[in-house]
Amino acid sequence: MKSTGNFARTALALLAGAAFVAGALPAQAQGNRIEIQWWHAMGGALGERVNEMAENFNKGQDKYTVVAVNKGNYAETLTAAMAAFRAGKGPHIVQVFEVGTGTMMAARGAIKPVYQLMAENGYSFDPKTYLAAVTGYYTTTDGKMLSFPFNSSTPVFYYNKDAFKKAGLDPAKPPKTWQEVDAALPKLKAAGYSCPFTTSWQSWVQLENFSAMHNVPFASKANGFGGLDAELKFNGPLQVRHIENLGKWAKDGLFIYAGRKNEPGGKFIAGECAILMESSAGYANVKRGAKFDWGISMQPYYADVKGAPQNSIIGGASLWVLAKHKPAEYKGVAEFMDFLSATENQVRWHTGTGYLPITPMAYETTKLQGFYNANPGTDISVQQMNLNPPTENSKGLRLGNFVQIRDVIDEELEGVWSGKKSAKEALDTAVERGNKLLRQFERDNKRS
């Protein structure tokens, strides 16, 4: 999720400027069909599933054609959509990662709120029919959904069962605590694995979700939900302890840092790394590529922390509808989102990708169909999200300029893994730098 330093400010500027573009972007008709442009950030096996979803919708009716277009990674997709929108050529739907939620919410006049879109076109869209842990991220303080929660994920613990057997570890009992992980890693290294442990999306997994699972604040003001004046707090004693432990493992060759995004997944799939912490949506690629026996477990927690584990928080993205399109086109967008909400489509998406089912009905249907029994571990993501009722520390994050803040965190953590910084120094610096970005977002938003 690396971006340029001015990403969020640029996106806001583009969105603000877009509000002055006159007229609606005409859709290109295919015969008698109205074309709906959907820009997304899904590649590989996930991209194939997105295309399949659009094709199934197109085959099921004769009024609209949804064109799914991959625009690169999440940051690239949002930047491209906003630039095109300002020029009057923007898509109807754009997939925006969860850390872009604050930026999109601040873009008043440039978005078409989903609750409004659905109501205007006669569709029921009750947030209560969706998983609370998902909808809470994308709703206003009075419960109105601004975007459609399309692909929601949470980090899980993938492990190579063959590697565990070789190391003398029980493949039926993966580590539940970080203390147990600490005991297992030397055995995996001794068994010949040069990469006992790795992690994707280090900020999301090892700080954001780590904080939620242990019910400690990542930021003040309920992690930003309580106001733009929130301040970062992820340099607390527990977070410092955890990053210190990871730093020690890196020094001892037990933790191998392999990249900021999902690059580490390739090392796990190739059999090089024995343990991978990755999005539940990594399931599609692991299932397709791994040539060994593997399993999925919950995120570890520190056994001596009272109340842990609490619950994990979501990642992934939602679908935002852009303003300045024609009513007939919005009718097609609403029909498509209603299609995406259908239980059978949610089940197909969940079981094929590892993303969370966004409705309880889709989860229960998947269970009744026997998918979880046939594919052990695929329900871990849902269980983990619902371990306990969310607290102010585990509801999620809503922070401005968060794309840039994650870049800062990545830079500072890389200093720990390379041995150039202590955990406390790195996290203190990341908080200081990140708070400056929060204050900049607060000033920009107040002026908008």
URWO-V611203 format. One record per residue. N is the residue number from 0. PSI is psi in whole degrees, 0 to 359 (none if undefined). Layout:
# URWO-V611203
{{N	PSI} {N	PSI}}
This chain:
# URWO-V611203
{{0	29} {1	140} {2	173} {3	160} {4	333} {5	22} {6	301} {7	320} {8	321} {9	316} {10	317} {11	319} {12	317} {13	318} {14	316} {15	317} {16	329} {17	334} {18	343} {19	1} {20	127} {21	141} {22	164} {23	151} {24	119} {25	136} {26	146} {27	118} {28	139} {29	96} {30	238} {31	5} {32	150} {33	131} {34	133} {35	119} {36	126} {37	109} {38	131} {39	176} {40	23} {41	127} {42	177} {43	220} {44	326} {45	322} {46	323} {47	321} {48	322} {49	314} {50	321} {51	319} {52	315} {53	318} {54	320} {55	321} {56	315} {57	324} {58	336} {59	354} {60	169} {61	18} {62	330} {63	152} {64	114} {65	124} {66	109} {67	122} {68	121} {69	129} {70	25} {71	206} {72	180} {73	311} {74	318} {75	322} {76	313} {77	316} {78	317} {79	318} {80	319} {81	322} {82	317} {83	323} {84	319} {85	329} {86	3} {87	18} {88	28} {89	161} {90	168} {91	322} {92	136} {93	135} {94	122} {95	127} {96	159} {97	330} {98	353} {99	2} {100	315} {101	320} {102	316} {103	321} {104	329} {105	349} {106	60} {107	136} {108	346} {109	352} {110	157} {111	105} {112	136} {113	322} {114	324} {115	316} {116	311} {117	318} {118	318} {119	336} {120	14} {121	22} {122	139} {123	135} {124	72} {125	117} {126	335} {127	343} {128	357} {129	162} {130	129} {131	324} {132	339} {133	309} {134	329} {135	334} {136	330} {137	18} {138	160} {139	174} {140	337} {141	17} {142	15} {143	130} {144	122} {145	331} {146	167} {147	122} {148	81} {149	298} {150	101} {151	134} {152	172} {153	151} {154	143} {155	177} {156	106} {157	140} {158	148} {159	108} {160	325} {161	321} {162	320} {163	318} {164	315} {165	328} {166	1} {167	19} {168	152} {169	112} {170	345} {171	353} {172	76} {173	159} {174	134} {175	333} {176	162} {177	332} {178	320} {179	325} {180	316} {181	322} {182	331} {183	326} {184	314} {185	326} {186	322} {187	322} {188	318} {189	335} {190	1} {191	8} {192	113} {193	345} {194	83} {195	323} {196	140} {197	167} {198	141} {199	163} {200	62} {201	323} {202	311} {203	317} {204	307} {205	353} {206	307} {207	304} {208	325} {209	315} {210	316} {211	316} {212	336} {213	7} {214	43} {215	149} {216	140} {217	327} {218	164} {219	182} {220	46} {221	48} {222	33} {223	347} {224	338} {225	0} {226	161} {227	346} {228	20} {229	153} {230	144} {231	142} {232	18} {233	17} {234	31} {235	171} {236	321} {237	318} {238	320} {239	317} {240	315} {241	315} {242	327} {243	317} {244	316} {245	321} {246	320} {247	317} {248	322} {249	317} {250	324} {251	3} {252	20} {253	335} {254	124} {255	118} {256	126} {257	12} {258	160} {259	332} {260	232} {261	19} {262	323} {263	335} {264	325} {265	325} {266	326} {267	313} {268	326} {269	352} {270	6} {271	317} {272	138} {273	331} {274	137} {275	128} {276	121} {277	167} {278	148} {279	336} {280	355} {281	349} {282	316} {283	315} {284	323} {285	316} {286	320} {287	326} {288	334} {289	133} {290	23} {291	168} {292	129} {293	164} {294	171} {295	137} {296	175} {297	162} {298	139} {299	164} {300	162} {301	121} {302	337} {303	6} {304	118} {305	132} {306	349} {307	144} {308	144} {309	274} {310	155} {311	171} {312	164} {313	159} {314	210} {315	215} {316	168} {317	169} {318	122} {319	138} {320	129} {321	152} {322	175} {323	35} {324	167} {325	152} {326	320} {327	326} {328	319} {329	328} {330	321} {331	322} {332	316} {333	319} {334	322} {335	318} {336	326} {337	321} {338	316} {339	331} {340	342} {341	140} {342	315} {343	326} {344	325} {345	320} {346	315} {347	318} {348	313} {349	311} {350	337} {351	343} {352	330} {353	354} {354	156} {355	145} {356	131} {357	356} {358	146} {359	325} {360	320} {361	322} {362	312} {363	322} {364	318} {365	319} {366	314} {367	329} {368	353} {369	12} {370	317} {371	324} {372	322} {373	338} {374	75} {375	136} {376	345} {377	348} {378	2} {379	318} {380	317} {381	317} {382	318} {383	322} {384	334} {385	24} {386	317} {387	158} {388	134} {389	144} {390	181} {391	336} {392	350} {393	16} {394	330} {395	191} {396	140} {397	86} {398	135} {399	156} {400	29} {401	336} {402	313} {403	324} {404	320} {405	323} {406	318} {407	313} {408	316} {409	315} {410	315} {411	320} {412	323} {413	329} {414	327} {415	313} {416	329} {417	356} {418	10} {419	341} {420	151} {421	162} {422	316} {423	317} {424	316} {425	315} {426	322} {427	316} {428	319} {429	320} {430	316} {431	311} {432	320} {433	323} {434	328} {435	322} {436	324} {437	320} {438	325} {439	317} {440	319} {441	316} {442	315} {443	319} {444	324} {445	333} {446	341} {447	none}}
